[in-house]
Amino acid sequence: SGWDVKAALRLLVTSATYRQSSRFEGEGAREDPENRWLARGPRFRLPAEFIRDTALAASGLLDKGRPPEGRSVLTYQPGPDLWKEFAFGESLKYIQDHEQELYRRGIYMFWKRSVLHPYLAVLDAPTRDVCTARRPVTNTPTQALALLNEKLLVECARVLAQRLVEAGELDDAGRLRRAFRLILAREPDQPEQRALLALFTDSLRHYQADPAAAKQLVSVGEFPRSPKLAAAPQAAWLCVCNALFNLDETLTKE
């Protein structure tokens, strides 16, 4: 196609081979464990940048209006002194961005080889000291902690929860279905709906009993919070959205 890369990628992802089920079962699983016959589709955890972009897009925070160019984004750091510890003195300072700059795509995150952002590092992003043809994919408890507690991801859950609570025409089941469509592009089944509505009920009870904790949770991130909303329901829906962001189905391409 005249080196049209987009056309080549489109041909790849729309091919019958790529679109097969990724289920690892049956005779093919025994005789072809490495999938050399291409008898099933690929299955892998999404890269760190993709996971970040998924949360931004579902919450409505993703900045789509900017052209695909410009300087790097200095996003949230997990502590004020991390950069200072590894950046060799005061020659370079990490000055966090604000407002829409925080919500640009993950590909624009500032990348310094000696100070790789912890979120990228824990999800197997390379340091770029050497050429990397393929990123390794690991599964560790630290990754689960990062995905549950990374400030931007919690902020995305908070903003999505705010959108759900502001949808006054919906009941709790309707809000849950909307969250599923935004994050997973499908409707929840009955067991999923029961489990997640129970999570909402338990979380709501907890934060109604502890208003200070609810206010602290719904204050995560810089995106302005609506002062009209009660903190406890928003915090409860934040927990549900955070759980959805951390489902294997959300984090895995299959």
N, C-alpha and C positions, 0 to 999 in steps of 0.2 A: 504493500500500500504506500510505496514511496516514503518509507520510514515515518509513517503517521503512527506515533506511539499510542495515541488515544484509540485509534481504530484497532490496533493490535490488542490492546487491553480489553476493548469491548468484545472483540471476537473471542478472546480467552474466557471471559466471565460469562458469556452467553452460550458457550459450547455445551453440548450434552455431557461431556466428560466432567467439566467443572461443576455442573449443576446436579450431579448425582448426590444421593444421600451419603452422609459421612458415617453411617452406622457401621461399627466394627463387629461383624458377626457372620456366622455361616461358614461355608467351605472356603470362601475367598479369604477370610480372616486367618484361617489356619495355614493355607498354602501360600498366601502372599501378605505376610504381616507388615511389610514395609511399603505396601501399595505400589509396587513397581509396575503392576499391570494397569494401574489407574482405574481400578474397578470400583472405587468409591471416591466421594468428594473430599476436599481437604477439611481438616478440623484443627484449629489452633486458637490459643488465647490472643486477643487483639493486642497490638502494641500500645504502649503507654499513651502516645499521642491520640490514637483512635478512641481509647476509652475516655479520655478527657473531652474529645470533641463530641462523643455520643452524649455525655452528660450535659455539655453546653447546649447542644442542639435540642435535646428533650426539654430542657428548662426554659428555652427561649432566649438564653443569654448570648449565644454564639453571634459574633460580629460578622455579618455577611456583606455588609455594605462597603468594606474596604477592598481596594484592589489587591491582588495576590503579590504584594511586594512590600517593602518598607523595612524598618529596623526590627530587631528582635524584641520580644516581650519579656519584661522583667516581672514575672508573676510572683505570687505569694511564696515566701520562704518559711520553713518550719521553725525559724528562730532568728533573732536579730544578729547573732554573732557567728552564724555558720560561715558566711562569706569571709569574714575577717580571719577566721581560724585557718582557712585554706588558700586565701588569695595572696599570701606572701606580703603582709604589711598593709599599709594604707594607700598603696599606689592605685588600686582599683577599689571602688566602692559599689556595692549592690544597692541601687536606689529603686525601690519597687514602683512599678507603674500603677496607675489608678484609672477608674471609670472604664470606658470601653476597651482600653488597651489590655485590660486583664482578660477579656473574653474573646481574644483572637484565637485562631486555630493552634493546636499544639505544635505544628511544624514551625511556628515562629517563636517558641520558647527559647530564651537565651541559653546558649550552650557553651560552657567553658570546660575545656578538657580536664583541668585540674580540680574543678569544682562543679561536677555534674549535679544537676538538681536531684535531691534525694528521691523524689517521686519517679523520675526517669531511671535512676540507678536501681531502685528496688524492683522495677518492672523490666529489667534486663536490657535497657538501652545501652549501647556501647559508649565508651569514653571518647572515641574517635582518635585515640592515639595511633591506631593502625587501621588499615582498610578492613571493613567487616562486610563480607558478602551476605551473611545471614545471621540475624540475631538469635542467640540461644533463647529458649523458652523454659523457664523454671516455674515451680509452684512452691511457695514458701508461706509460712504463717505471717511473715513480715509484710508480704504483699497484701494479705487480707486486712491487716491493720492499716496499711497505707490507703487502701481503697475505701475503707470505712471512715477514715479520719482526715484524709487530705482536705485541706481547707477549701479549695475550689470545688471539690466534689460535694462536700457538705453544703456549700453555698448553693450549688446547682439544685440539690435536693430541697433546700429551703425555698428557693425561688419557685420551683415547680410546685411545692406544697402551697405557696401563696397563691399561685394561679388556680389550684384546685379549690382552696377555701373560698376564693373570690367568685367561683362559679356557683352562685347562689341557687341556680335553677336545678342543680344536681344534688341527689342524695349521696350517702357515703358509698354505696355500691356503684353509682354513676361516676363518682370521682375516681374510684379505683379503676374502673374500666377505661377512663380517659388516661390515667397514668400509664396503664398497660399499653394502650395504643401509642402513646408518645414515646415510650421507652423500648417496647418490644414489638410494636407494630402488629399486635394481635389482641384478642379478647382473653381474659382469664377464664380458666375452667372453674368448676364449682369447688374442688378442694383448695385451689389457690385463692379463690375469693374468700372462703371461710377462714383460711389461715391468716391472710393479710388483714381482713377486717378485725380478726381477733387481736392481731398485733396493734392495729389502730386503737381498739378499745382499751387494751392494757396500757398503751403509751399515753392515751388521753387521761386515763385515771391517774397515772403516775404524775403527769405534768400539772394536772389540776390540783394535786396535793402538794406540789412543789413549784409555785409560780416563778420563783427566782431562777430555777434551773431551766424552765421553759423560756424565759426571757433571754437568758444567756445563750441558749441553743439557737433561737431564731435571730440572733444578732451576728451570727457568723458571716463574714464576708462584707464587702463594701456596697453591694447592691442595696439601694434603699428599701427598707421594709415599710409596708403600709401600716400607719399608726391605727387604722380603724379595725384591724384584725386582732382578735384575742390570741394571746401567745400559746395557750395550751393546745387548741385544735391545730394550729399551724405546726407546732413542734411534733404533735402526734403524726400528722401527715408527712412531715419531714422524715420521721423514722421509717414510714412505709416506703417513701420514695428512695431513701438510702438503701433499704433492703432490695428494692427492685434494681437499683444501679449495680448491686453486688451479686445478682443472680448469675449462675454459670451461663445461662442463656444470653445474658447481656454482655458478658465479658468474652464470650467464645464465638468465633466464626465457624459455623458448621452448616 
